[in-house]
Amino acid sequence: MNAVIYLVGGILSVAALLALYRAVRGPSILDRVLALDVVLAVVGAGLVLNMVVGRHLDNLVLLVTISLIGFIGSVTVARFVTDRK
Amino acid sequence: MINDVIVSVLLLGGALMSLAAGIGLVRFPDLLSRMHAATKPQVLGLLLLLLALAVEFESWVLVPVLVLCWIFQLLTSPVSAHMVGRAGYRTRHLRRDLLTLDELDDVVTRAARNDASHQSGRPAQIDTQE
């Protein structure tokens, strides 16, 4: 179980790094929004991992809030994006 | 013991979904294909992780909260993906050579033609009235 937890943490770190790479490089603002959405999903996965490791349920509200913030953020940016590269 | 195995598999699956999204974000060539990859961890990955949580804690009290969280994500992530795809199409952040079929193109050109005929029609009407 311990090894699995470290493995999952490592995989999540790699995923977050890849998404951050795209957020930094991303040619358009929409690419960056997508990448940051994925970063938020990875953060949510980290919260679940933290709950499983610590056997507590403190982060559930945070999980819902994070998905709400990601939704509002990406929709807002997509709504007001202009033709500028 | 068996619970540990199930939780491990579910956690690994959820994490691998995130990894797939990250790899897709880096490797895929344009916005629309990246969008498909990016929606993966938010729906299936989150489902696997929430299932892991449910198996780990083995309590029915938790289930409504987890179902709420997942349904919420299931409702919002297609909407945000749609908005991003729509904005990406309008601002031409896509590579047309990668598309096999562009169904939206017909609609857009027809709408533009209608728009143009309306705009050319309106001054003519004003002229006849005056």
Backbone of each chain as ProteinMPNN parsed JSONL, in Angstrom:
{"seq_chain_A": "MNAVIYLVGGILSVAALLALYRAVRGPSILDRVLALDVVLAVVGAGLVLNMVVGRHLDNLVLLVTISLIGFIGSVTVARFVTDRK", "coords_chain_A": {"N_chain_A": [[0.835, -1.203, 0.0], [1.933, 1.238, 0.789], [3.97, 1.607, -1.119], [2.387, 1.802, -3.384], [1.102, 4.193, -2.885], [3.2, 6.043, -2.968], [3.896, 5.658, -5.633], [1.583, 6.519, -6.966], [1.606, 9.193, -6.195], [3.954, 10.001, -7.497], [3.232, 9.623, -10.19], [1.167, 11.488, -10.393], [2.625, 13.821, -9.95], [4.254, 13.89, -12.237], [2.27, 14.176, -14.189], [1.237, 16.685, -13.466], [3.478, 18.258, -13.953], [3.769, 17.967, -16.742], [1.373, 19.147, -17.601], [1.785, 21.718, -16.638], [3.952, 22.443, -18.173], [2.708, 22.679, -20.666], [1.036, 24.77, -20.02], [2.827, 26.835, -19.696], [4.165, 26.944, -22.189], [2.083, 26.971, -24.066], [0.6, 27.961, -27.09], [-1.728, 29.543, -27.434], [-4.171, 31.364, -25.456], [-6.236, 29.721, -24.838], [-5.151, 27.172, -24.824], [-3.64, 27.403, -22.533], [-5.631, 27.709, -20.617], [-6.876, 25.204, -20.763], [-4.74, 23.592, -19.927], [-4.359, 24.497, -17.324], [-6.753, 23.732, -16.25], [-6.403, 20.967, -16.26], [-4.329, 20.872, -14.422], [-5.727, 21.64, -12.153], [-7.423, 19.411, -11.922], [-5.508, 17.498, -11.317], [-4.664, 18.465, -8.869], [-7.007, 18.042, -7.423], [-7.015, 15.251, -7.496], [-4.755, 14.825, -5.948], [-5.737, 15.733, -3.511], [-7.655, 13.764, -2.941], [-5.955, 11.583, -2.69], [-4.536, 12.379, -0.453], [-6.592, 12.255, 1.43], [-7.08, 9.512, 1.453], [-4.669, 8.53, 2.399], [-4.387, 9.795, 4.927], [-6.695, 8.943, 6.134], [-8.967, 10.625, 6.536], [-11.708, 12.982, 6.077], [-11.562, 15.62, 5.351], [-11.149, 17.081, 3.048], [-13.223, 17.02, 1.245], [-15.112, 19.067, 0.725], [-13.417, 20.946, -0.31], [-12.716, 19.674, -2.656], [-15.092, 19.733, -4.202], [-15.321, 22.508, -4.414], [-13.03, 23.174, -5.849], [-13.542, 22.012, -8.358], [-15.677, 23.561, -9.096], [-14.534, 26.128, -9.258], [-12.695, 25.707, -11.315], [-14.435, 25.223, -13.45], [-15.886, 27.686, -13.657], [-13.745, 29.412, -14.188], [-12.63, 28.459, -16.665], [-14.813, 28.664, -18.405], [-15.347, 31.384, -18.298], [-12.982, 32.54, -19.349], [-13.019, 31.394, -21.909], [-15.286, 32.559, -22.878], [-14.665, 35.24, -23.153], [-12.501, 35.371, -24.8], [-10.377, 36.704, -27.32], [-9.477, 37.406, -30.772], [-6.786, 37.514, -30.77], [-3.504, 36.169, -30.918]], "CA_chain_A": [[0.0, 0.0, 0.0], [2.821, 2.392, 0.842], [4.618, 1.758, -2.423], [1.374, 2.268, -4.336], [0.833, 5.616, -2.629], [4.315, 6.814, -3.531], [3.81, 5.566, -7.094], [0.504, 7.407, -7.412], [2.107, 10.564, -6.047], [4.91, 10.28, -8.576], [2.503, 9.763, -11.463], [0.455, 12.77, -10.367], [3.604, 14.901, -10.123], [4.645, 13.949, -13.646], [1.14, 14.732, -14.935], [1.167, 18.119, -13.186], [4.592, 18.922, -14.646], [3.466, 18.022, -18.176], [0.331, 20.147, -17.814], [2.38, 23.041, -16.416], [4.755, 22.737, -19.365], [1.806, 23.186, -21.702], [0.518, 26.071, -19.59], [3.863, 27.845, -19.933], [4.465, 27.023, -23.607], [0.862, 27.013, -24.866], [0.601, 29.091, -28.024], [-2.866, 30.436, -27.258], [-4.658, 31.426, -24.08], [-7.133, 28.584, -24.6], [-4.288, 26.063, -24.414], [-3.25, 27.592, -21.13], [-6.797, 27.423, -19.783], [-7.017, 23.742, -20.717], [-3.661, 23.017, -19.127], [-4.589, 24.804, -15.908], [-7.858, 22.865, -15.86], [-5.819, 19.665, -15.938], [-3.598, 21.033, -13.156], [-6.73, 21.599, -11.08], [-7.845, 18.019, -11.766], [-4.416, 16.799, -10.624], [-4.715, 18.898, -7.471], [-8.109, 17.292, -6.818], [-6.553, 13.867, -7.296], [-3.867, 14.866, -4.789], [-6.556, 15.854, -2.305], [-8.223, 12.44, -2.663], [-4.847, 10.746, -2.209], [-4.275, 12.813, 0.917], [-7.659, 11.727, 2.295], [-6.913, 8.069, 1.597], [-3.486, 8.281, 3.234], [-4.6, 10.22, 6.294], [-7.983, 8.411, 6.599], [-9.896, 11.659, 7.003], [-12.595, 13.442, 5.001], [-11.599, 17.075, 5.453], [-10.951, 17.766, 1.776], [-14.327, 16.802, 0.297], [-15.664, 20.364, 0.335], [-12.396, 21.548, -1.162], [-12.78, 18.993, -3.962], [-16.223, 20.311, -4.945], [-15.015, 23.914, -4.691], [-12.013, 23.24, -6.903], [-14.143, 21.764, -9.668], [-16.518, 24.738, -9.404], [-13.656, 27.229, -9.67], [-12.164, 25.382, -12.639], [-15.516, 25.415, -14.423], [-16.136, 29.121, -13.842], [-12.58, 30.026, -14.818], [-12.442, 28.139, -18.083], [-15.93, 29.201, -19.181], [-15.192, 32.837, -18.398], [-11.915, 32.867, -20.293], [-13.449, 31.014, -23.248], [-16.329, 33.485, -23.319], [-14.14, 36.57, -23.46], [-11.266, 35.293, -25.562], [-10.452, 37.461, -28.57], [-8.805, 36.767, -31.893], [-5.358, 37.751, -30.655], [-2.773, 34.943, -30.59]], "C_chain_A": [[0.872, 1.256, 0.0], [3.473, 2.675, -0.503], [3.634, 2.297, -3.444], [1.132, 3.756, -4.15], [1.958, 6.483, -3.179], [4.256, 6.82, -5.055], [2.746, 6.522, -7.629], [0.93, 8.865, -7.296], [3.073, 10.936, -7.152], [4.213, 10.494, -9.902], [1.789, 11.112, -11.515], [1.428, 13.933, -10.547], [4.007, 15.039, -11.575], [3.53, 14.578, -14.477], [1.05, 16.236, -14.722], [2.282, 18.861, -13.913], [4.308, 19.047, -16.134], [2.418, 19.103, -18.458], [0.888, 21.558, -17.62], [3.265, 23.44, -17.587], [3.879, 23.314, -20.465], [1.255, 24.554, -21.316], [1.544, 27.169, -19.828], [4.075, 28.051, -21.424], [3.28, 27.467, -24.45], [0.754, 28.191, -25.789], [-0.564, 30.041, -27.798], [-3.327, 30.404, -25.803], [-5.579, 30.247, -23.794], [-6.341, 27.333, -24.218], [-3.923, 26.182, -22.943], [-4.417, 27.288, -20.207], [-6.998, 25.921, -19.635], [-5.979, 23.137, -19.792], [-3.901, 23.291, -17.646], [-5.783, 24.025, -15.374], [-7.34, 21.485, -15.463], [-5.029, 19.741, -14.636], [-4.573, 20.988, -11.987], [-7.218, 20.175, -10.842], [-6.784, 17.225, -11.019], [-4.402, 17.183, -9.148], [-5.852, 18.176, -6.733], [-7.726, 15.854, -6.554], [-5.61, 13.8, -6.094], [-4.648, 14.98, -3.489], [-7.164, 14.507, -1.925], [-7.147, 11.513, -2.105], [-4.525, 11.085, -0.753], [-5.327, 12.273, 1.881], [-7.487, 10.238, 2.525], [-5.743, 7.764, 2.535], [-3.785, 8.604, 4.689], [-5.881, 9.676, 6.91], [-8.841, 9.499, 7.233], [-10.695, 12.153, 5.806], [-12.649, 14.961, 4.945], [-11.631, 17.753, 4.097], [-12.126, 17.673, 0.815], [-14.908, 18.12, -0.189], [-14.715, 21.06, -0.626], [-12.447, 20.968, -2.577], [-13.9, 19.587, -4.818], [-15.913, 21.748, -5.339], [-14.022, 24.042, -5.838], [-12.626, 22.994, -8.272], [-15.018, 22.944, -10.079], [-15.657, 25.887, -9.935], [-13.082, 26.972, -11.067], [-13.196, 25.62, -13.725], [-15.723, 26.894, -14.712], [-14.972, 29.782, -14.582], [-12.499, 29.733, -16.291], [-13.585, 28.697, -18.921], [-15.783, 30.709, -19.358], [-14.134, 33.204, -19.428], [-12.345, 32.541, -21.712], [-14.496, 31.993, -23.774], [-15.733, 34.798, -23.816], [-12.843, 36.522, -24.246], [-11.447, 36.043, -26.883], [-9.554, 36.805, -29.605], [-7.294, 36.912, -31.83], [-4.643, 36.456, -30.276], [-1.986, 35.115, -29.298]], "O_chain_A": [[0.581, 2.221, -0.707], [3.523, 3.815, -0.964], [3.983, 3.141, -4.27], [0.976, 4.495, -5.121], [1.709, 7.528, -3.782], [4.526, 7.837, -5.695], [2.968, 7.237, -8.605], [0.655, 9.674, -8.182], [3.025, 12.045, -7.684], [4.543, 11.414, -10.651], [1.801, 11.794, -12.54], [1.106, 14.916, -11.214], [4.097, 16.149, -12.099], [3.788, 15.403, -15.354], [0.817, 16.987, -15.67], [2.069, 19.958, -14.429], [4.564, 20.091, -16.733], [2.542, 19.872, -19.411], [0.515, 22.482, -18.343], [3.331, 24.612, -17.958], [4.238, 24.296, -21.115], [1.031, 25.401, -22.18], [1.181, 28.306, -20.129], [4.156, 29.188, -21.889], [3.426, 28.225, -25.409], [0.809, 29.331, -25.329], [-0.397, 31.25, -27.959], [-2.927, 29.537, -25.026], [-5.696, 29.814, -22.648], [-6.79, 26.531, -23.399], [-3.899, 25.195, -22.208], [-4.239, 26.687, -19.148], [-7.254, 25.42, -18.54], [-6.292, 22.274, -18.972], [-3.674, 22.419, -16.807], [-5.832, 23.692, -14.19], [-7.775, 20.907, -14.467], [-5.046, 18.804, -13.837], [-4.289, 20.378, -10.956], [-7.409, 19.768, -9.696], [-7.109, 16.379, -10.185], [-4.16, 16.343, -8.282], [-5.698, 17.755, -5.587], [-8.069, 15.295, -5.512], [-5.652, 12.847, -5.316], [-4.266, 14.39, -2.479], [-7.193, 14.139, -0.751], [-7.393, 10.754, -1.167], [-4.275, 10.201, 0.067], [-5.009, 11.883, 3.004], [-7.71, 9.74, 3.628], [-5.819, 6.854, 3.36], [-3.488, 7.812, 5.583], [-6.141, 9.916, 8.09], [-9.377, 9.321, 8.327], [-10.406, 11.796, 4.664], [-13.662, 15.534, 4.541], [-12.094, 18.888, 3.992], [-12.053, 18.181, -0.304], [-15.171, 18.281, -1.381], [-15.129, 21.675, -1.609], [-12.247, 21.679, -3.561], [-13.701, 19.904, -5.99], [-16.202, 22.165, -6.46], [-14.159, 24.915, -6.694], [-12.285, 23.675, -9.239], [-15.095, 23.288, -11.258], [-16.001, 26.533, -10.925], [-12.991, 27.881, -11.892], [-12.88, 26.152, -14.789], [-15.736, 27.311, -15.87], [-15.175, 30.599, -15.48], [-12.32, 30.647, -17.096], [-13.355, 29.159, -20.039], [-16.059, 31.247, -20.43], [-14.355, 34.069, -20.275], [-12.074, 33.314, -22.631], [-14.579, 32.227, -24.98], [-16.227, 35.395, -24.772], [-12.15, 37.534, -24.349], [-12.522, 36.02, -27.483], [-8.944, 35.769, -29.341], [-6.592, 36.477, -32.744], [-5.117, 35.722, -29.409], [-1.306, 34.187, -28.86]]}, "seq_chain_B": "MINDVIVSVLLLGGALMSLAAGIGLVRFPDLLSRMHAATKPQVLGLLLLLLALAVEFESWVLVPVLVLCWIFQLLTSPVSAHMVGRAGYRTRHLRRDLLTLDELDDVVTRAARNDASHQSGRPAQIDTQE", "coords_chain_B": {"N_chain_B": [[-7.691, -6.424, 3.534], [-8.217, -7.282, 0.873], [-9.567, -5.008, 0.251], [-7.532, -3.119, 0.269], [-6.159, -3.815, -2.031], [-8.077, -3.247, -3.985], [-8.418, -0.489, -3.599], [-5.841, 0.383, -4.227], [-5.663, -0.286, -6.963], [-7.695, 1.326, -8.021], [-6.815, 3.904, -7.331], [-4.424, 3.985, -8.754], [-5.432, 3.793, -11.355], [-6.884, 6.21, -11.557], [-4.788, 8.062, -11.286], [-3.297, 7.417, -13.526], [-5.029, 8.262, -15.504], [-4.803, 11.039, -15.211], [-2.12, 11.259, -15.934], [-2.282, 10.45, -18.596], [-3.739, 12.585, -19.613], [-1.886, 14.654, -19.219], [0.263, 13.836, -20.869], [-1.078, 13.845, -23.296], [-1.64, 16.57, -23.509], [0.906, 17.6, -23.921], [1.804, 16.273, -26.222], [-0.102, 16.384, -28.305], [-1.192, 17.958, -31.376], [-2.914, 20.26, -31.832], [-5.431, 22.609, -30.597], [-8.027, 21.454, -30.408], [-7.686, 18.653, -30.325], [-6.125, 18.483, -28.048], [-7.99, 19.307, -26.229], [-9.703, 17.124, -26.106], [-8.06, 15.269, -24.823], [-7.686, 16.534, -22.397], [-10.066, 16.439, -21.025], [-10.247, 14.001, -19.939], [-9.128, 13.251, -17.224], [-10.861, 14.563, -15.626], [-13.374, 13.446, -15.639], [-13.473, 10.479, -15.905], [-11.17, 9.854, -14.412], [-11.678, 11.204, -12.004], [-13.948, 9.785, -11.217], [-12.843, 7.226, -10.705], [-11.107, 7.864, -8.598], [-12.886, 8.779, -6.639], [-14.334, 6.452, -6.249], [-12.322, 4.913, -5.135], [-12.042, 6.269, -2.731], [-14.558, 5.734, -1.6], [-14.45, 2.951, -1.306], [-12.336, 2.733, 0.451], [-13.297, 3.918, 2.818], [-15.696, 2.674, 3.349], [-18.376, 3.445, 4.031], [-21.826, 4.168, 3.964], [-22.764, 6.678, 4.319], [-21.12, 8.392, 3.066], [-21.574, 8.133, 0.377], [-23.678, 9.752, -0.958], [-22.432, 12.314, -1.004], [-20.155, 11.856, -2.547], [-21.343, 11.047, -4.935], [-22.676, 13.397, -5.579], [-20.492, 15.099, -5.99], [-19.35, 13.876, -8.23], [-21.414, 13.906, -10.157], [-21.704, 16.618, -10.437], [-19.227, 17.366, -11.531], [-19.482, 15.908, -13.859], [-21.512, 17.27, -15.122], [-20.455, 19.837, -15.495], [-17.976, 19.666, -16.852], [-18.308, 18.895, -19.655], [-19.586, 21.227, -20.516], [-17.685, 23.263, -20.131], [-15.701, 22.285, -21.81], [-17.027, 22.438, -24.227], [-17.347, 25.205, -24.45], [-14.684, 26.032, -24.603], [-13.925, 24.722, -26.967], [-15.63, 25.963, -28.791], [-14.831, 28.656, -28.657], [-12.234, 28.247, -29.507], [-12.651, 27.37, -32.138], [-13.789, 29.649, -33.268], [-11.798, 31.564, -32.983], [-9.965, 30.488, -34.606], [-8.058, 28.622, -33.679], [-7.197, 26.107, -34.63], [-6.04, 23.286, -36.519], [-6.664, 23.005, -39.795], [-5.851, 21.109, -41.601], [-5.766, 18.789, -40.211], [-8.315, 18.01, -39.788], [-10.827, 15.679, -40.648], [-13.437, 16.022, -41.287], [-15.44, 18.823, -41.43], [-18.091, 19.83, -40.077], [-19.17, 22.107, -39.11], [-18.371, 24.105, -40.768], [-19.954, 24.395, -43.103], [-22.352, 25.373, -41.973], [-21.473, 27.772, -40.88], [-20.591, 29.209, -43.145], [-23.008, 29.399, -44.534], [-24.543, 30.883, -42.756], [-23.054, 33.223, -42.759], [-23.452, 34.009, -45.405], [-26.232, 34.48, -45.448], [-26.294, 36.568, -43.617], [-24.864, 38.481, -45.041], [-26.573, 38.93, -47.238], [-28.787, 39.945, -45.941], [-27.703, 42.293, -44.94], [-27.069, 43.637, -47.284], [-29.58, 43.914, -48.232], [-30.925, 45.634, -46.549], [-30.146, 48.489, -46.777], [-31.141, 48.953, -49.314], [-33.911, 48.744, -48.981], [-34.338, 50.95, -47.351], [-33.686, 52.911, -49.138], [-35.775, 52.7, -51.009], [-37.931, 53.418, -49.462], [-37.382, 56.023, -48.829]], "CA_chain_B": [[-6.609, -6.793, 2.612], [-8.738, -7.167, -0.498], [-9.898, -3.595, 0.069], [-6.294, -2.422, -0.075], [-5.86, -4.075, -3.444], [-9.036, -2.498, -4.813], [-8.096, 0.938, -3.492], [-4.607, 0.632, -4.982], [-5.938, -0.319, -8.406], [-8.493, 2.496, -8.393], [-5.961, 5.095, -7.263], [-3.487, 3.957, -9.892], [-6.188, 4.114, -12.562], [-7.154, 7.641, -11.582], [-3.547, 8.792, -11.529], [-2.898, 7.199, -14.918], [-5.85, 9.151, -16.334], [-4.15, 12.354, -15.183], [-0.889, 11.171, -16.726], [-2.68, 10.438, -20.007], [-4.086, 13.952, -19.987], [-0.656, 15.444, -19.316], [0.987, 13.447, -22.082], [-1.847, 14.336, -24.431], [-1.462, 18.023, -23.614], [2.218, 17.93, -24.473], [2.096, 15.653, -27.506], [-1.079, 16.579, -29.37], [-0.767, 19.105, -32.183], [-3.69, 21.503, -31.823], [-6.272, 22.839, -29.432], [-9.189, 20.583, -30.302], [-7.271, 17.326, -29.861], [-5.71, 18.633, -26.651], [-9.196, 19.401, -25.413], [-10.19, 15.764, -25.857], [-7.221, 14.621, -23.816], [-7.75, 17.208, -21.111], [-11.307, 16.154, -20.316], [-10.171, 12.642, -19.401], [-8.999, 13.042, -15.777], [-11.916, 15.231, -14.875], [-14.575, 12.619, -15.543], [-13.184, 9.082, -15.546], [-10.192, 9.827, -13.324], [-12.336, 11.582, -10.755], [-14.811, 8.667, -10.817], [-12.014, 6.178, -10.111], [-10.588, 8.308, -7.304], [-13.98, 8.804, -5.669], [-14.614, 5.049, -5.915], [-11.274, 4.499, -4.193], [-12.401, 6.848, -1.436], [-15.716, 5.015, -1.066], [-14.027, 1.614, -0.875], [-11.451, 2.881, 1.607], [-13.995, 4.287, 4.05], [-16.752, 1.669, 3.564], [-19.554, 3.941, 4.747], [-22.864, 4.608, 3.037], [-23.009, 8.104, 4.509], [-20.24, 9.117, 2.155], [-21.937, 7.944, -1.03], [-24.333, 10.906, -1.598], [-21.49, 13.407, -1.243], [-19.303, 11.486, -3.684], [-22.182, 11.082, -6.144], [-22.876, 14.812, -5.886], [-19.239, 15.629, -6.541], [-19.096, 13.366, -9.572], [-22.45, 14.42, -11.058], [-21.383, 18.018, -10.675], [-18.124, 17.404, -12.485], [-19.989, 15.357, -15.122], [-22.309, 18.293, -15.79], [-19.723, 21.055, -15.832], [-16.81, 19.528, -17.729], [-18.657, 19.053, -21.073], [-19.924, 22.62, -20.822], [-16.468, 24.056, -20.29], [-15.018, 21.807, -23.017], [-17.754, 23.003, -25.362], [-17.034, 26.637, -24.56], [-13.308, 26.169, -25.089], [-13.896, 24.325, -28.361], [-16.319, 26.98, -29.571], [-13.938, 29.81, -28.75], [-11.095, 27.852, -30.324], [-13.05, 27.364, -33.544], [-14.039, 31.012, -33.735], [-10.557, 32.314, -33.089], [-9.14, 29.73, -35.553], [-6.938, 27.922, -33.059], [-7.246, 24.693, -34.989], [-5.341, 23.022, -37.77], [-7.675, 22.456, -40.691], [-5.35, 19.942, -42.328], [-5.956, 17.584, -39.404], [-9.733, 17.665, -39.728], [-11.342, 14.878, -41.752], [-14.767, 16.514, -41.633], [-15.763, 20.042, -40.705], [-19.524, 20.015, -40.273], [-19.549, 23.456, -38.725], [-17.977, 25.042, -41.811], [-21.142, 24.657, -43.938], [-23.286, 26.218, -41.227], [-20.909, 29.117, -40.72], [-20.609, 29.931, -44.417], [-24.39, 29.715, -44.869], [-24.953, 31.99, -41.888], [-22.384, 34.437, -43.231], [-24.094, 34.434, -46.641], [-27.509, 35.065, -45.05], [-25.98, 37.837, -42.994], [-24.468, 39.425, -46.083], [-27.73, 39.302, -48.05], [-29.615, 40.828, -45.121], [-27.095, 43.615, -44.825], [-27.173, 44.325, -48.562], [-30.987, 44.2, -48.469], [-31.474, 46.674, -45.693], [-30.035, 49.838, -47.327], [-32.009, 49.063, -50.482], [-35.256, 49.046, -48.497], [-34.372, 52.339, -46.878], [-33.695, 53.758, -50.318], [-37.096, 52.739, -51.646], [-38.86, 54.159, -48.617], [-37.124, 57.46, -48.956]], "C_chain_B": [[-7.059, -6.635, 1.158], [-9.122, -5.725, -0.795], [-8.671, -2.796, -0.348], [-5.968, -2.586, -1.546], [-6.778, -3.246, -4.335], [-8.706, -1.01, -4.798], [-6.843, 1.264, -4.298], [-4.883, 0.695, -6.472], [-6.705, 0.937, -8.828], [-7.654, 3.775, -8.367], [-5.002, 5.15, -8.445], [-4.203, 4.319, -11.185], [-6.454, 5.604, -12.671], [-5.912, 8.453, -11.889], [-3.097, 8.624, -12.975], [-3.75, 8.023, -15.873], [-5.239, 10.552, -16.382], [-2.889, 12.347, -16.03], [-1.206, 11.172, -18.214], [-3.026, 11.843, -20.467], [-2.836, 14.814, -20.143], [0.122, 15.129, -20.571], [0.266, 13.964, -23.311], [-1.671, 15.83, -24.618], [-0.129, 18.374, -24.242], [2.364, 17.448, -25.907], [1.157, 16.062, -28.628], [-0.865, 17.907, -30.078], [-1.609, 20.364, -32.054], [-4.734, 21.49, -30.714], [-7.385, 21.809, -29.289], [-8.805, 19.186, -29.817], [-6.782, 17.386, -28.421], [-6.92, 18.684, -25.74], [-9.755, 18.025, -25.103], [-9.374, 15.076, -24.786], [-7.458, 15.23, -22.443], [-9.013, 16.883, -20.336], [-11.259, 14.791, -19.623], [-10.082, 12.567, -17.873], [-10.159, 13.637, -15.005], [-13.143, 14.358, -14.719], [-14.221, 11.203, -15.088], [-12.196, 9.0, -14.392], [-10.823, 10.168, -11.987], [-13.251, 10.468, -10.273], [-13.992, 7.582, -10.125], [-11.523, 6.592, -8.727], [-11.686, 8.329, -6.245], [-14.381, 7.391, -5.278], [-13.583, 4.522, -4.93], [-11.586, 5.01, -2.802], [-13.549, 6.071, -0.792], [-15.316, 3.642, -0.561], [-13.186, 1.705, 0.388], [-12.25, 3.115, 2.884], [-15.189, 3.386, 4.347], [-17.94, 2.214, 4.339], [-20.552, 4.481, 3.738], [-23.151, 6.094, 3.174], [-22.254, 8.924, 3.468], [-20.777, 9.142, 0.728], [-22.667, 9.145, -1.645], [-23.383, 12.052, -1.911], [-20.632, 13.1, -2.469], [-20.1, 11.528, -4.986], [-22.429, 12.523, -6.559], [-21.647, 15.4, -6.571], [-19.055, 15.171, -7.983], [-20.118, 13.881, -10.566], [-22.154, 15.874, -11.428], [-20.271, 18.158, -11.713], [-18.589, 16.917, -13.86], [-20.818, 16.381, -15.871], [-21.449, 19.448, -16.278], [-18.627, 20.821, -16.856], [-17.176, 19.502, -19.216], [-18.972, 20.491, -21.446], [-18.65, 23.433, -21.035], [-15.691, 23.6, -21.517], [-15.697, 22.367, -24.256], [-17.404, 24.47, -25.556], [-15.629, 26.838, -25.104], [-13.228, 25.801, -26.568], [-14.533, 25.366, -29.265], [-15.423, 28.197, -29.764], [-12.734, 29.479, -29.622], [-11.437, 27.832, -31.799], [-13.194, 28.784, -34.076], [-12.762, 31.807, -33.886], [-9.529, 31.557, -33.923], [-7.892, 29.136, -34.908], [-7.025, 26.436, -33.375], [-6.522, 24.512, -36.307], [-6.299, 22.314, -38.715], [-7.172, 21.224, -41.435], [-5.519, 18.669, -41.518], [-7.419, 17.151, -39.333], [-10.094, 16.765, -40.904], [-12.689, 15.408, -42.208], [-15.054, 17.739, -40.786], [-17.233, 20.357, -40.945], [-19.95, 21.438, -39.969], [-19.296, 24.457, -39.846], [-19.158, 25.418, -42.699], [-22.075, 25.643, -43.247], [-22.781, 27.647, -41.152], [-20.95, 29.883, -42.035], [-22.039, 30.306, -44.809], [-24.882, 30.895, -44.043], [-24.324, 33.298, -42.353], [-23.048, 34.961, -44.499], [-25.447, 35.086, -46.344], [-27.311, 36.451, -44.477], [-25.674, 38.89, -44.058], [-25.675, 39.875, -46.9], [-28.669, 40.205, -47.262], [-29.046, 42.24, -45.104], [-27.163, 44.364, -46.146], [-28.629, 44.679, -48.832], [-31.481, 45.41, -47.714], [-31.324, 48.089, -46.265], [-30.947, 50.037, -48.529], [-33.434, 49.404, -50.06], [-35.37, 50.496, -48.047], [-34.446, 53.285, -48.076], [-35.086, 53.854, -50.935], [-38.092, 53.512, -50.796], [-38.637, 55.66, -48.738], [-37.419, 57.893, -50.391]], "O_chain_B": [[-6.413, -5.977, 0.342], [-9.022, -5.266, -1.933], [-8.75, -1.913, -1.202], [-5.559, -1.641, -2.222], [-6.337, -2.626, -5.303], [-8.71, -0.35, -5.838], [-6.783, 2.292, -4.972], [-4.413, 1.596, -7.166], [-6.406, 1.538, -9.86], [-7.762, 4.62, -9.256], [-4.793, 6.199, -9.053], [-3.668, 5.054, -12.014], [-6.277, 6.199, -13.734], [-5.964, 9.415, -12.656], [-2.581, 9.561, -13.583], [-3.273, 8.442, -16.928], [-5.165, 11.174, -17.441], [-2.613, 13.302, -16.755], [-0.507, 11.804, -19.005], [-2.659, 12.253, -21.569], [-2.733, 15.607, -21.079], [0.591, 16.033, -21.263], [0.889, 14.456, -24.251], [-1.564, 16.311, -25.746], [-0.033, 19.333, -25.009], [2.977, 18.129, -26.728], [1.565, 16.087, -29.789], [-0.411, 18.873, -29.466], [-1.061, 21.461, -32.159], [-4.897, 20.504, -29.996], [-7.661, 21.34, -28.185], [-9.509, 18.598, -28.995], [-6.998, 16.448, -27.653], [-6.891, 18.174, -24.62], [-10.223, 17.771, -23.994], [-9.923, 14.378, -23.934], [-7.434, 14.522, -21.435], [-9.04, 17.031, -19.114], [-12.131, 14.47, -18.815], [-10.897, 11.873, -17.265], [-10.413, 13.258, -13.862], [-13.887, 14.516, -13.751], [-14.626, 10.778, -14.005], [-12.357, 8.176, -13.492], [-10.554, 9.525, -10.972], [-13.34, 10.216, -9.072], [-14.394, 7.073, -9.078], [-11.518, 5.787, -7.796], [-11.457, 7.949, -5.096], [-14.728, 7.139, -4.124], [-13.915, 3.78, -4.005], [-11.424, 4.294, -1.813], [-13.522, 5.784, 0.405], [-15.782, 3.207, 0.492], [-13.301, 0.87, 1.285], [-11.91, 2.563, 3.93], [-15.649, 3.337, 5.488], [-18.466, 1.529, 5.217], [-20.183, 5.163, 2.782], [-23.712, 6.708, 2.267], [-22.693, 9.996, 3.052], [-20.476, 10.056, -0.04], [-22.321, 9.543, -2.758], [-23.504, 12.694, -2.954], [-20.409, 13.963, -3.318], [-19.6, 11.985, -6.014], [-22.398, 12.845, -7.746], [-21.745, 16.097, -7.581], [-18.662, 15.951, -8.85], [-19.765, 14.254, -11.685], [-22.33, 16.294, -12.572], [-20.363, 18.958, -12.644], [-18.157, 17.432, -14.891], [-20.843, 16.384, -17.102], [-21.687, 19.982, -17.362], [-18.364, 21.708, -17.669], [-16.412, 20.051, -20.01], [-18.667, 20.932, -22.554], [-18.544, 24.195, -21.996], [-15.084, 24.423, -22.202], [-15.029, 22.73, -25.224], [-17.19, 24.926, -26.68], [-15.399, 27.699, -25.954], [-12.549, 26.478, -27.34], [-14.048, 25.626, -30.366], [-15.271, 28.706, -30.875], [-12.265, 30.323, -30.385], [-10.62, 28.228, -32.631], [-12.775, 29.086, -35.193], [-12.638, 32.628, -34.795], [-8.357, 31.931, -33.952], [-6.812, 29.14, -35.498], [-6.936, 25.602, -32.475], [-6.401, 25.441, -37.106], [-6.699, 21.174, -38.476], [-7.969, 20.385, -41.855], [-5.428, 17.573, -42.072], [-7.722, 16.051, -38.871], [-9.712, 17.051, -42.039], [-13.052, 15.265, -43.376], [-14.926, 17.698, -39.562], [-17.581, 21.061, -41.893], [-20.953, 21.925, -40.492], [-19.912, 25.522, -39.888], [-19.358, 26.59, -43.017], [-22.53, 26.616, -43.848], [-23.535, 28.604, -41.332], [-21.3, 31.063, -42.057], [-22.273, 31.388, -45.348], [-25.55, 31.792, -44.557], [-24.968, 34.347, -42.346], [-23.202, 36.169, -44.678], [-25.775, 36.124, -46.92], [-28.045, 37.386, -44.795], [-26.15, 40.024, -43.993], [-25.801, 41.056, -47.224], [-29.279, 41.116, -47.821], [-29.766, 43.231, -45.23], [-27.299, 45.587, -46.154], [-28.908, 45.626, -49.568], [-32.358, 46.131, -48.188], [-32.298, 48.842, -46.243], [-31.466, 51.131, -48.753], [-34.093, 50.237, -50.682], [-36.358, 51.176, -48.322], [-35.144, 54.299, -48.056], [-35.529, 54.932, -51.332], [-38.985, 54.178, -51.32], [-39.58, 56.451, -48.749], [-37.269, 59.069, -50.724]]}, "name": "protein", "num_of_chains": 2, "seq": "MNAVIYLVGGILSVAALLALYRAVRGPSILDRVLALDVVLAVVGAGLVLNMVVGRHLDNLVLLVTISLIGFIGSVTVARFVTDRKMINDVIVSVLLLGGALMSLAAGIGLVRFPDLLSRMHAATKPQVLGLLLLLLALAVEFESWVLVPVLVLCWIFQLLTSPVSAHMVGRAGYRTRHLRRDLLTLDELDDVVTRAARNDASHQSGRPAQIDTQE"}
